[in-house]
Amino acid sequence: MHIKVMEMVGESTDGWRSAVQSAITEASKTTNNIVGVEVVNFTANVENGRVVEYKANLKVAHTS
């Protein structure tokens, strides 16, 4: 079995967990057999002292 890895960024206004799910949902539209995910980094956009958007950088593993 061969595993391929692609990098993605997920975004959400609801939190980091939602940002991760957003990336996986998007990847699932064009990629079959997602078998795992590694969260590489969490970041956020801030406006007026408040977090307004959460971002998660991911490595998504899938089989061919």
N, CA and C atoms as an extended XYZ file, in Angstrom:
192
Properties=species:S:1:pos:R:3:atomname:S:1:resname:S:1:resid:I:1 pbc="F F F"
N         0.847       -1.173        0.000 N   MET     1
C         0.000        0.000        0.000 CA  MET     1
C         0.895        1.240        0.000 C   MET     1
N         0.522        2.201       -0.818 N   HIS     2
C         1.242        3.469       -0.875 CA  HIS     2
C         0.391        4.552       -0.234 C   HIS     2
N         1.024        5.361        0.588 N   ILE     3
C         0.339        6.489        1.231 CA  ILE     3
C         0.859        7.776        0.599 C   ILE     3
N        -0.050        8.635        0.202 N   LYS     4
C         0.303        9.958       -0.305 CA  LYS     4
C        -0.107       10.985        0.734 C   LYS     4
N         0.604       12.106        0.767 N   VAL     5
C         0.312       13.166        1.731 CA  VAL     5
C         0.151       14.483        0.986 C   VAL     5
N        -0.901       15.205        1.312 N   MET     6
C        -1.082       16.548        0.755 CA  MET     6
C        -1.248       17.534        1.901 C   MET     6
N        -0.844       18.755        1.668 N   GLU     7
C        -0.957       19.788        2.696 CA  GLU     7
C        -2.143       20.684        2.393 C   GLU     7
N        -2.856       21.050        3.455 N   MET     8
C        -4.046       21.887        3.307 CA  MET     8
C        -4.144       22.861        4.470 C   MET     8
N        -4.911       23.906        4.274 N   VAL     9
C        -5.242       24.844        5.345 CA  VAL     9
C        -6.757       24.900        5.450 C   VAL     9
N        -7.267       24.633        6.648 N   GLY    10
C        -8.695       24.744        6.901 CA  GLY    10
C        -8.978       26.023        7.672 C   GLY    10
N       -10.140       26.616        7.435 N   GLU    11
C       -10.507       27.868        8.100 CA  GLU    11
C       -11.911       27.762        8.678 C   GLU    11
N       -12.118       28.438        9.797 N   SER    12
C       -13.438       28.450       10.429 CA  SER    12
C       -13.555       29.646       11.364 C   SER    12
N       -14.756       30.122       11.538 N   THR    13
C       -15.002       31.168       12.530 CA  THR    13
C       -15.417       30.555       13.862 C   THR    13
N       -15.588       29.222       13.904 N   ASP    14
C       -16.090       28.541       15.096 CA  ASP    14
C       -15.015       27.953       16.004 C   ASP    14
N       -13.808       27.748       15.500 N   GLY    15
C       -12.754       27.171       16.335 CA  GLY    15
C       -11.812       26.306       15.514 C   GLY    15
N       -10.725       25.869       16.177 N   TRP    16
C        -9.718       25.087       15.470 CA  TRP    16
C       -10.236       23.723       15.053 C   TRP    16
N       -11.051       23.089       15.883 N   ARG    17
C       -11.606       21.785       15.517 CA  ARG    17
C       -12.422       21.904       14.230 C   ARG    17
N       -13.202       22.948       14.114 N   SER    18
C       -13.985       23.183       12.903 CA  SER    18
C       -13.085       23.490       11.713 C   SER    18
N       -11.974       24.159       11.956 N   ALA    19
C       -11.022       24.447       10.881 CA  ALA    19
C       -10.416       23.151       10.345 C   ALA    19
N       -10.078       22.229       11.246 N   VAL    20
C        -9.555       20.924       10.827 CA  VAL    20
C       -10.611       20.187       10.015 C   VAL    20
N       -11.831       20.144       10.514 N   GLN    21
C       -12.898       19.439        9.805 CA  GLN    21
C       -13.170       20.067        8.448 C   GLN    21
N       -13.064       21.388        8.359 N   SER    22
C       -13.263       22.085        7.091 CA  SER    22
C       -12.270       21.602        6.036 C   SER    22
N       -11.016       21.460        6.420 N   ALA    23
C        -9.992       20.990        5.476 CA  ALA    23
C       -10.265       19.544        5.057 C   ALA    23
N       -10.649       18.710        6.007 N   ILE    24
C       -10.926       17.309        5.690 CA  ILE    24
C       -12.145       17.190        4.783 C   ILE    24
N       -13.161       17.967        5.057 N   THR    25
C       -14.361       17.963        4.217 CA  THR    25
C       -14.021       18.378        2.798 C   THR    25
N       -13.213       19.405        2.656 N   GLU    26
C       -12.812       19.881        1.328 CA  GLU    26
C       -11.968       18.830        0.611 C   GLU    26
N       -11.020       18.221        1.322 N   ALA    27
C       -10.170       17.188        0.725 CA  ALA    27
C       -11.009       15.996        0.268 C   ALA    27
N       -12.036       15.654        1.023 N   SER    28
C       -12.882       14.503        0.711 CA  SER    28
C       -13.651       14.675       -0.596 C   SER    28
N       -13.803       15.896       -1.052 N   LYS    29
C       -14.528       16.144       -2.300 CA  LYS    29
C       -13.767       15.621       -3.515 C   LYS    29
N       -12.430       15.596       -3.431 N   THR    30
C       -11.620       15.201       -4.584 CA  THR    30
C       -10.681       14.031       -4.295 C   THR    30
N       -10.602       13.604       -3.042 N   THR    31
C        -9.658       12.565       -2.650 CA  THR    31
C       -10.391       11.463       -1.899 C   THR    31
N       -10.183       10.238       -2.356 N   ASN    32
C       -10.781        9.085       -1.690 CA  ASN    32
C        -9.801        8.495       -0.683 C   ASN    32
N       -10.311        7.712        0.226 N   ASN    33
C        -9.495        6.911        1.135 CA  ASN    33
C        -8.573        7.726        2.029 C   ASN    33
N        -9.073        8.794        2.631 N   ILE    34
C        -8.287        9.540        3.620 CA  ILE    34
C        -8.135        8.645        4.844 C   ILE    34
N        -6.891        8.436        5.261 N   VAL    35
C        -6.622        7.501        6.355 CA  VAL    35
C        -6.067        8.174        7.608 C   VAL    35
N        -5.679        9.439        7.509 N   GLY    36
C        -5.151       10.111        8.686 CA  GLY    36
C        -4.859       11.570        8.415 C   GLY    36
N        -4.614       12.288        9.494 N   VAL    37
C        -4.316       13.705        9.390 CA  VAL    37
C        -3.324       14.082       10.479 C   VAL    37
N        -2.384       14.940       10.142 N   GLU    38
C        -1.451       15.502       11.123 CA  GLU    38
C        -1.675       17.001       11.161 C   GLU    38
N        -1.979       17.520       12.332 N   VAL    39
C        -2.126       18.958       12.479 CA  VAL    39
C        -0.731       19.534       12.689 C   VAL    39
N        -0.301       20.383       11.770 N   VAL    40
C         1.044       20.936       11.792 CA  VAL    40
C         1.099       22.230       12.595 C   VAL    40
N         0.045       23.051       12.467 N   ASN    41
C         0.099       24.376       13.067 CA  ASN    41
C        -1.310       24.933       13.223 C   ASN    41
N        -1.518       25.696       14.276 N   PHE    42
C        -2.755       26.445       14.465 CA  PHE    42
C        -2.420       27.929       14.448 C   PHE    42
N        -3.221       28.718       13.737 N   THR    43
C        -3.073       30.173       13.737 CA  THR    43
C        -4.469       30.785       13.781 C   THR    43
N        -4.522       32.100       13.958 N   ALA    44
C        -5.816       32.784       13.986 CA  ALA    44
C        -5.651       34.223       13.528 C   ALA    44
N        -6.712       34.762       12.974 N   ASN    45
C        -6.770       36.181       12.636 CA  ASN    45
C        -7.462       36.902       13.789 C   ASN    45
N        -6.934       38.065       14.148 N   VAL    46
C        -7.472       38.833       15.260 CA  VAL    46
C        -7.860       40.219       14.771 C   VAL    46
N        -9.027       40.671       15.177 N   GLU    47
C        -9.491       42.027       14.885 CA  GLU    47
C       -10.033       42.639       16.164 C   GLU    47
N        -9.591       43.828       16.469 N   ASN    48
C       -10.062       44.549       17.658 CA  ASN    48
C        -9.944       43.719       18.936 C   ASN    48
N        -8.847       42.988       19.050 N   GLY    49
C        -8.592       42.211       20.259 CA  GLY    49
C        -9.391       40.926       20.378 C   GLY    49
N       -10.041       40.495       19.304 N   ARG    50
C       -10.847       39.267       19.331 CA  ARG    50
C       -10.463       38.356       18.171 C   ARG    50
N       -10.445       37.054       18.428 N   VAL    51
C       -10.193       36.082       17.365 CA  VAL    51
C       -11.417       36.046       16.461 C   VAL    51
N       -11.190       36.246       15.169 N   VAL    52
C       -12.304       36.269       14.218 CA  VAL    52
C       -12.261       35.101       13.234 C   VAL    52
N       -11.096       34.451       13.097 N   GLU    53
C       -10.995       33.304       12.196 CA  GLU    53
C        -9.875       32.395       12.661 C   GLU    53
N       -10.173       31.110       12.740 N   TYR    54
C        -9.215       30.090       13.154 CA  TYR    54
C        -8.710       29.369       11.914 C   TYR    54
N        -7.403       29.035       11.910 N   LYS    55
C        -6.816       28.327       10.778 CA  LYS    55
C        -6.002       27.148       11.288 C   LYS    55
N        -6.076       26.048       10.552 N   ALA    56
C        -5.319       24.845       10.884 CA  ALA    56
C        -4.570       24.376        9.644 C   ALA    56
N        -3.251       24.243        9.753 N   ASN    57
C        -2.437       23.691        8.690 CA  ASN    57
C        -2.345       22.185        8.915 C   ASN    57
N        -2.681       21.412        7.882 N   LEU    58
C        -2.755       19.964        8.012 CA  LEU    58
C        -1.930       19.248        6.956 C   LEU    58
N        -1.515       18.038        7.287 N   LYS    59
C        -1.025       17.074        6.322 CA  LYS    59
C        -2.061       15.960        6.305 C   LYS    59
N        -2.650       15.736        5.146 N   VAL    60
C        -3.719       14.749        5.005 CA  VAL    60
C        -3.152       13.540        4.263 C   VAL    60
N        -3.216       12.365        4.902 N   ALA    61
C        -2.709       11.133        4.294 CA  ALA    61
C        -3.853       10.360        3.645 C   ALA    61
N        -3.578        9.839        2.437 N   HIS    62
C        -4.589        9.054        1.740 CA  HIS    62
C        -3.914        7.971        0.901 C   HIS    62
N        -4.680        6.929        0.617 N   THR    63
C        -4.159        5.854       -0.223 CA  THR    63
C        -4.559        6.111       -1.667 C   THR    63
N        -3.823        5.523       -2.575 N   SER    64
C        -4.105        5.707       -4.010 CA  SER    64
C        -5.277        4.864       -4.447 C   SER    64
